[in-house]
């Protein structure tokens, strides 16, 4: 059986909070799982404003959103060029997509 790979999509501040909880719960239940959170839209400023040491290593910020909203990433959180492209590529590679 292949390892569990889950992609949590967070487009809002509320969905980011859910995605962070989901990610922590998932890796507690399935320690070998690969879990990523992709934040775009309103979730990006929320992620920058409220760091979460328990899940930020799994977080990917949309660089297009950062640019569109004139935001900097001083914490150095990982970025992807475009959330929509990253989401599509991961799904094509077999990742399970869940909108938080």
C-alpha positions as CSV (number, residue, x, y, z in Angstrom):
1,X,0.0,0.0,0.0
2,X,1.3,3.4,-0.9
3,X,1.8,6.1,1.8
4,X,-1.1,8.4,2.6
5,X,-0.5,11.8,0.9
6,X,-3.0,14.5,1.8
7,X,-3.2,18.0,0.5
8,X,-5.3,20.4,2.6
9,X,-6.4,23.6,0.8
10,X,-7.0,26.7,2.9
11,X,-8.4,29.7,1.0
12,X,-9.8,31.5,4.1
13,X,-8.6,32.3,7.6
14,X,-11.2,29.9,9.1
15,X,-10.2,27.2,6.7
16,X,-6.5,27.7,7.6
17,X,-7.4,27.1,11.3
18,X,-9.2,23.9,10.3
19,X,-6.4,22.8,8.0
20,X,-3.9,23.2,10.8
21,X,-6.0,21.1,13.2
22,X,-6.6,18.5,10.5
23,X,-2.9,18.3,9.7
24,X,-2.0,17.8,13.4
25,X,-4.7,15.2,13.8
26,X,-3.8,13.4,10.6
27,X,-0.1,13.0,11.5
28,X,-1.0,11.9,15.1
29,X,-3.3,9.2,13.7
30,X,-1.0,8.3,10.7
31,X,2.6,9.2,11.6
32,X,3.9,8.1,8.2
33,X,1.5,10.3,6.2
34,X,2.7,13.1,4.0
35,X,0.5,16.2,4.7
36,X,0.7,19.6,3.2
37,X,-1.4,22.7,3.7
38,X,-1.7,25.1,0.7
39,X,-2.9,28.6,1.7
40,X,-4.1,31.2,-0.8
41,X,-6.5,34.2,-0.6
42,X,-7.4,35.3,2.8
43,X,-5.6,32.4,4.5
44,X,-2.2,33.9,3.5
45,X,-2.3,37.0,5.7
46,X,-3.8,34.9,8.5
47,X,-0.9,32.5,8.3
48,X,1.6,35.3,8.5
49,X,-0.2,37.0,11.4
50,X,-0.6,33.8,13.5
51,X,2.3,31.3,13.2
52,X,1.6,27.8,14.2
53,X,4.8,25.8,15.2
54,X,2.8,22.6,15.1
55,X,2.0,22.8,11.4
56,X,3.9,25.6,9.7
57,X,6.5,23.1,8.4
58,X,3.7,21.7,6.3
59,X,2.4,25.0,5.1
60,X,2.9,26.4,1.6
61,X,1.9,30.0,0.8
62,X,0.8,31.1,-2.6
63,X,3.3,33.5,-4.1
64,X,0.6,35.0,-6.4
65,X,-1.5,35.9,-3.3
66,X,1.5,37.4,-1.5
67,X,2.2,39.6,-4.5
68,X,-1.5,40.5,-5.1
69,X,-2.0,41.6,-1.5
70,X,1.4,43.3,-1.2
71,X,2.5,41.0,1.6
72,X,6.0,40.0,2.7
73,X,6.9,36.6,4.1
74,X,9.4,37.6,6.9
75,X,9.0,34.2,8.7
76,X,10.3,32.5,5.5
77,X,7.4,30.1,5.3
78,X,7.7,27.9,2.2
79,X,6.0,29.3,-0.9
80,X,4.7,27.9,-4.1
81,X,4.4,29.9,-7.3
82,X,0.7,29.5,-7.7
83,X,-1.7,27.6,-5.4
84,X,-3.9,26.5,-8.3
85,X,-1.0,25.0,-10.2
86,X,0.5,23.3,-7.1
87,X,-2.9,21.9,-6.1
88,X,-3.4,20.5,-9.6
89,X,0.1,19.0,-9.9
90,X,-0.2,17.3,-6.5
91,X,-3.6,15.8,-7.4
92,X,-2.1,14.6,-10.7
93,X,0.6,13.0,-8.7
94,X,-1.9,11.1,-6.5
95,X,-2.3,13.3,-3.5
96,X,-5.8,13.3,-1.9
97,X,-7.3,16.8,-2.0
98,X,-9.3,18.1,0.9
99,X,-10.7,21.6,1.1
100,X,-10.5,22.6,4.8
